[in-house]
Amino acid sequence: MQAALDQPPAQAPDDESASLSAIRSALLSPVTLVRAIGSGRRRGAAAPQFQRVELRYVDLKGVRRLQLTEFDERQAHTRNLNLEPAGADQVPEAESVVAELLTAGYGSWHVDSTDQTLRLRYTKKGKLLLHREDASREQRTDHDRVKQRVLDPAAPFLIELGISDHHGRVKPSRQSKYKQIEEFCKLLAPALEEAISAGRIAADRPLHVVDLGCGNAYLTLAAYHLLTAAGHDVRMTGIDHNPAARERNTKRVAALGWQDHLHFVDATIADAQVELQPDVVLALHACDTATDDALARAVDWEAPLVLAAPCCHHDIQKQLKSVQPPAPYALMTRYGIVRERFADMLTDALRAAVLRQVGYRVEVVQFVDSEHTPRNLLLRAARTGATAGPEVRSEYEALVGEWQVKPRLAALVLDPERKAVS
């Protein structure tokens, strides 16, 4: 298996073989590997069994293992692979699985090691590109290890925002906010790589990103910092209907020297105009139906990638107070706290169902622990443009019919008489 992997494919150039070998070596290095992600689908290759895979090394009962987590649409599946062969003439389990993963048809690999970062992706024409970046990180593999941070607390933008002090340390009172934006960014990076690998976002032009309901621009600045550090040429717009926030955010951007590529617009989400069609639309904790407005704008713009973390779900909560619940679910609305939490789940499930009907593949995931915010679900939607099957519509209609609710997002994007806003 190892010898077969080290040999270049019949029609592959030598540099492609060398690139795959570099990724393979990094994945099989238990001393230096921090984390690796395989995602997307390589054009012309069969679809991998799982949407995304992650690898890292862990120590379990004093024995080091290569931990593989495989993600499908519903859940994560974790395996801990042996590094030693089971027999004298057998290939170690970790090597065998890594060889399979590298030929599984993933369109991109992002590999963080203590000494370097490797980014491998296939272009639309099937060409393999490998980018190397020096890095220096401390790695721990025990279960009590400190998780790798994607946002350096000493980054100038965090100090400018007042999240970190002038010594580069996150302030105790801002730990939760720091954790929220960092965990959001951890999901943004691989989702973007997957969209680029799948050809939904062009890699040969500037990346256009819009943050709807940006508020104090914590996520706006964090996303800009993260994506530019990853080598993207970013054009970013923060939108919020708050003149004072716009003025304050503009001053912060100027202080950071980012004013040429990052600006703010004072407008409501529904009325906001952008010069260029966004590649990525973000929304962190837009309150109640403002999240629906943000998702609707993303649909109007046919944004290839949308990440939204909703906040508050008052609209459906109010509707549930006046409906007769379907039997036998009256208990779901009898008690206020239960009704509130059920409304949260129902709202986001319906949002996902609506997005699926207009050509998006949707995941609903937890992006941060509840200790940092109770509003910790994230809708991650990738526009495929595929026509939804009749079962998608029927499932949605059955659910809203049973609960007698009218989701705002459905009114915004499924109404046949509604015209998309440019």
C-alpha positions, 0 to 999 in steps of 0.5 A: 500500500505504501509503495503504491502510494509513493509511485505517481499515477500513470499520467500524473506529473512528478510534482503531483506525486511529490505533493501527495507524498508531502501530505502523506508524510505530514499525516503520518507524523505523530510528533508534528501533526496538529490537525488535518482536514480533508474536504470537498470533492475533486472534479472528475473523481467519485464522491467520497463516502464522507463530506469531511474528515479530520485527523489528529494524534491522541494518547489513549491509556498511554498509547498514541493513536491516529484519531480519524473523525468522519463527518456525514450530513447527520453526525461524526464517526470517530476511529482511533487507528493503530500506528503499529502493524498487527503482524510482521507482514502487515501494513499499520492500520494508520498508513493503510487508512491514510492511503485510502483517504488520499485517493478518496476523491477529496478536493482539498487538504489542510494540514497543520503541523508544528513546523508548517502548514500545508494546503493542497487543492485540485483546480477545476482542470484537475491540477494539483496545487500545494501551498506551504507555510512555516509555522511554530506550534506547541502540540499536546495529544493528551485529552487535557491538552490546550486546543489549537487556537486559530486566532492569536490572542495577540493579533492587533485586531483583537487588541483594537477591539478590546478583546485582548489587552496590550500584552496580547492576553484575552481579557477575562471579561471577554473570554466568551466573546473571543471563544465565539468568534474563534469557533465560528472561524474554525468552521468557516475555514474548512467550509470555504476550502470545500466550496473552492475545491468544488468550484462554487467559489472561484480561486483566481479572483478576490474573495467577496465576503459580507457580514450581515448585522455586523454590530461591533464587527467582532466577526467581521474583523476576525474573518478578514484576519483569518482569510487574509492570513490564509492567503486569500485576497479578501474584499469584505463588507460589514452591514448594520443599521447603526451609524455610530457603529459604522463610524466606530468600526471604520476608525478601527479598520483605519487604525489596522490599515485595512481600509482599502479592502474592508468597509462598512455600510449603514443599512438594514439587512433587507435594504443593503446593497453591495457592489459585487455578488458575495461569495460568502455571507456571514451572520453572527447572532442577528436577533430573531427574524433578522437571521431570516432577513440575512438568509433571504439576502444570501439566497437573493445573491445566490451566495455559494456559502452561508454561515449563520448563527441565529439568536432569539426565536421570538417569532415562532415562540409567539405563534406557538402560543396561539396554536393547537398542538398536534396530538400527542405533543401538547406538552411541548407548548404547555410550559413556557421554558419547554415551549421556548426551547422547542421553538428554537429547534423548530425555527432552525429546522424549518430554516434548513428545510426552506434553504434546501428547497432553494438549492442549498445543502444545509448542516445544523451544527453546534459551533461553541460550547453552551457555557460561552453562549446559549445561542450556539447553533450554526446553519452552514449552507452551501449552494449546489443549485440542485433542484430539491426533490418533492420529498423535501417540500412535502416534509416541510409542508407537513411540519408547518401544517401540523404546527400551524406556523408561518416561518418568515424565511419561507415568506421571504424566499418561497413566495412565487410572487416575490422578486429577488432583491439585487 
